[in-house]
């Protein structure tokens, strides 16, 4: 095993003035740990140890291994101090015998893959790698007059170490209470390798930091396209359903209720999330979905958006049909979609066009719908 990550998440966040620890505060649909793991490239680490109090793990991270199964996640028990938490994590890691370990504070969710890779690369020729930043602000103290800004190093995490070196240092100095792991290594007489960190790699401590995080966080926009078409069943006495609205018009043929509007929306969401299409998830030979209300499928897709920490920016739906008149029905359709997807009506567009009397649709024998969606991570 080459590279391991320890993610320290045992703090209580008292300085934030919150009832729950800051690393578990929801920002949109995700907390800080989930946000960091969502943006972390899965191939960087062979194993990730999340160090957390047992009661917090049950409350906040019950399903995290399942949600982030692209990472090999294990857990360690947090201690009363940061140093104890680090040592507990290193002891859990010992049986895996990694070459390198990076120790990171969960309160720094904006550490980039670029910084992490630089740290790992530096460890190929060094036993440690500690990122730091300097600031341009004038610094004054009561006792030092000519203090130069570039002499003040603000230490960040993740901090990278040769595993055996940092493990040995923690065992030798287990009775101290250092604030970070690099200091423990220095206590053992090791000279640290320092590299430039990232100014955006802020540590969230106070409420103001959360506001700043929201301004800085990485935003990934994704798009998806969905399309569905069904024949019209002129022999049926049922009513047509489009985006959940029952219409006085012959219905469509299909295994479920054949709601092409909802189906197209589902496929656009699943496409934006890089998942399989609706037919793969809700198979048309599965008896459970026979005559099923398609809002079930939309709810499933909405839950997947939340699970993967994305929200809808805008949704554009286009019906291709000769009849019915979609313009008169669009506001009702928007209301249904707004409720199911938990988005504002103003972010939904529903349009229609004919097929100029061409093909099955042009002859009034079928109805199709296409959907384009844009989503962004929360």
Residue, then its C-alpha position, 0 to 999 in steps of 0.5 A: x500500500x502506497x498512500x493513505x489519508x487520515x481525515x480528522x473529524x473528532x472536533x466539537x466546533x465550540x468556537x463556531x457556536x453551533x449545537x453540532x460539530x462544524x464538520x457535519x453542518x449542512x451546507x446545501x445538501x452536504x456537510x464538509x466531509x461529504x463535500x471534500x470526499x465528493x471532490x477528492x479523486x478516488x485513485x489518489x489514496x489506497x485507504x482513507x481513515x476517518x477519525x470520529x467520535x462513535x456517537x457522531x459516526x452513527x448520527x452523521x456518517x452512517x451511510x458514508x462508506x456506501x455513498x463513497x464506495x469509490x474510496x476505501x474508507x475505514x474509521x478510527x475513534x477520536x480522542x480527547x485531543x487532536x494528537x490522540x486522534x492522530x495517534x489512534x488513526x496511525x495505529x489503525x493504519x499500521x496493519x495496512x503498512x502504507x508508505x506515505x500518510x497525509x493527515x488532514x483536518x476535516x475543517x479544511x474542505x477546500x484542499x485541492x487534488x492539485x495540492x494533495x498530489x504535490x504533497x505526495x510527489x514531494x514525499x518521494x524525496x522527503x520524509x515530510x511535506x508541510x504546506x504553508x501560506x504567507x499574507x500581505x497584511x501588516x502584522x504588529x505586536x507589542x514587543x516586536x517592531x520590525x516583524x516581516x510578513x514573509x517570515x510568518x508561516x501559516x501552517x496548513x493541512x494536509x500534512x504529508x509524512x513517511x508513515x514509519x517516521x510519523x508513527x514512531x514520533x507519535x509513539x515517542x511523544x504520546x504524552x504531549x499535546x501538540x496542535x499539529x503533527x509536524x510539530x511532533x515530528x520536529x520534536x523527534x529532531x526531523x527537519x521539515x520540508x515546507x512547500x507553498x500551500x493554497x490561499x483558498x485552503x481555509x480552515x473553517x472555525x467561525x461563522x464568517x468562515x462558512x460564508x467565505x467557504x460558500x464563496x470559494x467552494x468548487x462548483x462543478x456544472x454538469x448537463x444531461x439530455x433525456x428523450x422518450x417517445x411512445x405510440x398513442x393507444x387509440x383503443x384505450x379509454x384511459x386518459x393521457x398523462x404528461x408530467x403527471x397531468x391527466x389530459x382528455x386525449x388518448x393515452x400512450x402505450x407503455x409498461x408504466x403509465x408512459x409519461x414521456x415528459x417525466x421519463x425524459x426528465x429522469x433520463x436527463x437527470x441520470x445522464x447529468x449524474x453519469x448513471x444508467x438510463x431509466x430503462x436500466x433502473x426501472x426495467x420494462x419487464x419488471x412487474x413492479x413497474x407495470x402501470x406504475x405512476x412515473x412520479x416514482x421514477x422522478x422521486x428516485x432521480x430527485x433523491x439521487x441528486x440529493x445523495x450526490x450533493x447536486x441541485x438543479x440550475x434549470x430544466x428545459x423540456x420540449x414536447x414534440x406532438x401534433x396534439x394536445x396543446x401543451x402551452x395551455x397545460x405547461x403551468x400545471x406541469x411545472x407545478x408538478x415538477x417543481x414539487x417533485x424536484x424541489x425547485x422553483x417554477x421559474x427554473x423550469x421551461x416547457x415548450x412544444x413543437x409539431x413534427x410538420x406532419x412528418x413520420x409517426x409524430x407528424x401523423x398524430x400517432x406518437x408523442x415524444x419529449x426531450x429534456x435538457x438539464x443543468x445541475x451544480x454541486x452544492 
